[in-house]
Amino acid sequence: MSGIGEVGTTLIVPVL
C-alpha cells in the first residue's frame, strides 16, 4: 500500500 502513490491513502499514511 503506497501512501504516496494512492490519493486516499496519502492522507492516512504518506510515509508508507
mmCIF entry with sequence, helices, sheets and N, C-alpha, C, O atoms, coordinates in Angstrom:
data_MODEL
# 
_entry.id   MODEL 
# 
_entity.id                         1 
_entity.type                       polymer 
_entity.pdbx_number_of_molecules   1 
# 
_entity_poly.entity_id                      1 
_entity_poly.type                           'polypeptide(L)' 
_entity_poly.nstd_linkage                   no 
_entity_poly.nstd_monomer                   no 
_entity_poly.pdbx_seq_one_letter_code       MSGIGEVGTTLIVPVL 
_entity_poly.pdbx_seq_one_letter_code_can   MSGIGEVGTTLIVPVL 
_entity_poly.pdbx_strand_id                 A 
# 
loop_
_entity_poly_seq.entity_id 
_entity_poly_seq.num 
_entity_poly_seq.mon_id 
_entity_poly_seq.hetero 
1 1  MET n 
1 2  SER n 
1 3  GLY n 
1 4  ILE n 
1 5  GLY n 
1 6  GLU n 
1 7  VAL n 
1 8  GLY n 
1 9  THR n 
1 10 THR n 
1 11 LEU n 
1 12 ILE n 
1 13 VAL n 
1 14 PRO n 
1 15 VAL n 
1 16 LEU n 
# 
_struct_asym.id          A 
_struct_asym.entity_id   1 
# 
_struct_conf.conf_type_id            HELX_P 
_struct_conf.id                      HELX_P1 
_struct_conf.pdbx_PDB_helix_id       AA1 
_struct_conf.beg_label_comp_id       VAL 
_struct_conf.beg_label_asym_id       A 
_struct_conf.beg_label_seq_id        7 
_struct_conf.pdbx_beg_PDB_ins_code   ? 
_struct_conf.end_label_comp_id       ILE 
_struct_conf.end_label_asym_id       A 
_struct_conf.end_label_seq_id        12 
_struct_conf.pdbx_end_PDB_ins_code   ? 
_struct_conf.beg_auth_comp_id        VAL 
_struct_conf.beg_auth_asym_id        A 
_struct_conf.beg_auth_seq_id         7 
_struct_conf.end_auth_comp_id        ILE 
_struct_conf.end_auth_asym_id        A 
_struct_conf.end_auth_seq_id         12 
_struct_conf.pdbx_PDB_helix_class    1 
_struct_conf.details                 ? 
_struct_conf.pdbx_PDB_helix_length   6 
# 
_struct_conf_type.id          HELX_P 
_struct_conf_type.criteria    ? 
_struct_conf_type.reference   ? 
# 
loop_
_atom_site.group_PDB 
_atom_site.id 
_atom_site.type_symbol 
_atom_site.label_atom_id 
_atom_site.label_alt_id 
_atom_site.label_comp_id 
_atom_site.label_asym_id 
_atom_site.label_entity_id 
_atom_site.label_seq_id 
_atom_site.pdbx_PDB_ins_code 
_atom_site.Cartn_x 
_atom_site.Cartn_y 
_atom_site.Cartn_z 
_atom_site.occupancy 
_atom_site.B_iso_or_equiv 
_atom_site.pdbx_formal_charge 
_atom_site.auth_seq_id 
_atom_site.auth_comp_id 
_atom_site.auth_asym_id 
_atom_site.auth_atom_id 
_atom_site.pdbx_PDB_model_num 
ATOM 1  N N  . MET A 1 1  ? 0.849  -1.210 0.000  1.00 0.00 ? 1  MET A N  1 
ATOM 2  C CA . MET A 1 1  ? 0.000  0.000  0.000  1.00 0.00 ? 1  MET A CA 1 
ATOM 3  C C  . MET A 1 1  ? 0.885  1.261  0.000  1.00 0.00 ? 1  MET A C  1 
ATOM 4  O O  . MET A 1 1  ? 1.472  1.612  1.023  1.00 0.00 ? 1  MET A O  1 
ATOM 5  N N  . SER A 1 2  ? 0.969  1.910  -1.114 1.00 0.00 ? 2  SER A N  1 
ATOM 6  C CA . SER A 1 2  ? 1.823  3.095  -1.197 1.00 0.00 ? 2  SER A CA 1 
ATOM 7  C C  . SER A 1 2  ? 1.027  4.351  -0.875 1.00 0.00 ? 2  SER A C  1 
ATOM 8  O O  . SER A 1 2  ? 0.095  4.699  -1.599 1.00 0.00 ? 2  SER A O  1 
ATOM 9  N N  . GLY A 1 3  ? 1.389  5.034  0.209  1.00 0.00 ? 3  GLY A N  1 
ATOM 10 C CA . GLY A 1 3  ? 0.661  6.246  0.605  1.00 0.00 ? 3  GLY A CA 1 
ATOM 11 C C  . GLY A 1 3  ? 0.888  7.373  -0.387 1.00 0.00 ? 3  GLY A C  1 
ATOM 12 O O  . GLY A 1 3  ? -0.007 8.173  -0.659 1.00 0.00 ? 3  GLY A O  1 
ATOM 13 N N  . ILE A 1 4  ? 2.112  7.422  -0.926 1.00 0.00 ? 4  ILE A N  1 
ATOM 14 C CA . ILE A 1 4  ? 2.439  8.488  -1.868 1.00 0.00 ? 4  ILE A CA 1 
ATOM 15 C C  . ILE A 1 4  ? 1.772  8.221  -3.223 1.00 0.00 ? 4  ILE A C  1 
ATOM 16 O O  . ILE A 1 4  ? 1.422  9.149  -3.952 1.00 0.00 ? 4  ILE A O  1 
ATOM 17 N N  . GLY A 1 5  ? 1.608  6.950  -3.537 1.00 0.00 ? 5  GLY A N  1 
ATOM 18 C CA . GLY A 1 5  ? 1.020  6.588  -4.837 1.00 0.00 ? 5  GLY A CA 1 
ATOM 19 C C  . GLY A 1 5  ? -0.504 6.701  -4.810 1.00 0.00 ? 5  GLY A C  1 
ATOM 20 O O  . GLY A 1 5  ? -1.124 7.170  -5.765 1.00 0.00 ? 5  GLY A O  1 
ATOM 21 N N  . GLU A 1 6  ? -1.095 6.262  -3.694 1.00 0.00 ? 6  GLU A N  1 
ATOM 22 C CA . GLU A 1 6  ? -2.555 6.327  -3.581 1.00 0.00 ? 6  GLU A CA 1 
ATOM 23 C C  . GLU A 1 6  ? -2.990 7.698  -3.088 1.00 0.00 ? 6  GLU A C  1 
ATOM 24 O O  . GLU A 1 6  ? -2.350 8.284  -2.214 1.00 0.00 ? 6  GLU A O  1 
ATOM 25 N N  . VAL A 1 7  ? -4.087 8.210  -3.654 1.00 0.00 ? 7  VAL A N  1 
ATOM 26 C CA . VAL A 1 7  ? -4.578 9.535  -3.263 1.00 0.00 ? 7  VAL A CA 1 
ATOM 27 C C  . VAL A 1 7  ? -5.255 9.477  -1.892 1.00 0.00 ? 7  VAL A C  1 
ATOM 28 O O  . VAL A 1 7  ? -5.000 10.316 -1.028 1.00 0.00 ? 7  VAL A O  1 
ATOM 29 N N  . GLY A 1 8  ? -6.108 8.493  -1.707 1.00 0.00 ? 8  GLY A N  1 
ATOM 30 C CA . GLY A 1 8  ? -6.841 8.367  -0.431 1.00 0.00 ? 8  GLY A CA 1 
ATOM 31 C C  . GLY A 1 8  ? -5.926 7.926  0.694  1.00 0.00 ? 8  GLY A C  1 
ATOM 32 O O  . GLY A 1 8  ? -6.073 8.361  1.836  1.00 0.00 ? 8  GLY A O  1 
ATOM 33 N N  . THR A 1 9  ? -4.969 7.050  0.359  1.00 0.00 ? 9  THR A N  1 
ATOM 34 C CA . THR A 1 9  ? -4.061 6.539  1.392  1.00 0.00 ? 9  THR A CA 1 
ATOM 35 C C  . THR A 1 9  ? -3.026 7.584  1.786  1.00 0.00 ? 9  THR A C  1 
ATOM 36 O O  . THR A 1 9  ? -2.456 7.514  2.875  1.00 0.00 ? 9  THR A O  1 
ATOM 37 N N  . THR A 1 10 ? -2.784 8.543  0.917  1.00 0.00 ? 10 THR A N  1 
ATOM 38 C CA . THR A 1 10 ? -1.777 9.575  1.184  1.00 0.00 ? 10 THR A CA 1 
ATOM 39 C C  . THR A 1 10 ? -2.152 10.412 2.401  1.00 0.00 ? 10 THR A C  1 
ATOM 40 O O  . THR A 1 10 ? -1.283 10.885 3.133  1.00 0.00 ? 10 THR A O  1 
ATOM 41 N N  . LEU A 1 11 ? -3.464 10.592 2.611  1.00 0.00 ? 11 LEU A N  1 
ATOM 42 C CA . LEU A 1 11 ? -3.938 11.389 3.747  1.00 0.00 ? 11 LEU A CA 1 
ATOM 43 C C  . LEU A 1 11 ? -3.747 10.631 5.049  1.00 0.00 ? 11 LEU A C  1 
ATOM 44 O O  . LEU A 1 11 ? -3.613 11.233 6.115  1.00 0.00 ? 11 LEU A O  1 
ATOM 45 N N  . ILE A 1 12 ? -3.737 9.298  4.959  1.00 0.00 ? 12 ILE A N  1 
ATOM 46 C CA . ILE A 1 12 ? -3.606 8.477  6.169  1.00 0.00 ? 12 ILE A CA 1 
ATOM 47 C C  . ILE A 1 12 ? -2.141 8.139  6.451  1.00 0.00 ? 12 ILE A C  1 
ATOM 48 O O  . ILE A 1 12 ? -1.633 8.433  7.533  1.00 0.00 ? 12 ILE A O  1 
ATOM 49 N N  . VAL A 1 13 ? -1.467 7.526  5.484  1.00 0.00 ? 13 VAL A N  1 
ATOM 50 C CA . VAL A 1 13 ? -0.062 7.159  5.672  1.00 0.00 ? 13 VAL A CA 1 
ATOM 51 C C  . VAL A 1 13 ? 0.782  7.618  4.495  1.00 0.00 ? 13 VAL A C  1 
ATOM 52 O O  . VAL A 1 13 ? 1.046  6.838  3.579  1.00 0.00 ? 13 VAL A O  1 
ATOM 53 N N  . PRO A 1 14 ? 1.209  8.875  4.510  1.00 0.00 ? 14 PRO A N  1 
ATOM 54 C CA . PRO A 1 14 ? 2.021  9.446  3.427  1.00 0.00 ? 14 PRO A CA 1 
ATOM 55 C C  . PRO A 1 14 ? 3.444  8.864  3.433  1.00 0.00 ? 14 PRO A C  1 
ATOM 56 O O  . PRO A 1 14 ? 4.122  8.854  2.406  1.00 0.00 ? 14 PRO A O  1 
ATOM 57 N N  . VAL A 1 15 ? 3.879  8.388  4.585  1.00 0.00 ? 15 VAL A N  1 
ATOM 58 C CA . VAL A 1 15 ? 5.231  7.833  4.709  1.00 0.00 ? 15 VAL A CA 1 
ATOM 59 C C  . VAL A 1 15 ? 5.288  6.451  4.063  1.00 0.00 ? 15 VAL A C  1 
ATOM 60 O O  . VAL A 1 15 ? 6.239  6.128  3.351  1.00 0.00 ? 15 VAL A O  1 
ATOM 61 N N  . LEU A 1 16 ? 4.259  5.636  4.318  1.00 0.00 ? 16 LEU A N  1 
ATOM 62 C CA . LEU A 1 16 ? 4.243  4.289  3.759  1.00 0.00 ? 16 LEU A CA 1 
ATOM 63 C C  . LEU A 1 16 ? 3.723  4.358  2.338  1.00 0.00 ? 16 LEU A C  1 
ATOM 64 O O  . LEU A 1 16 ? 3.623  3.331  1.666  1.00 0.00 ? 16 LEU A O  1 
# 
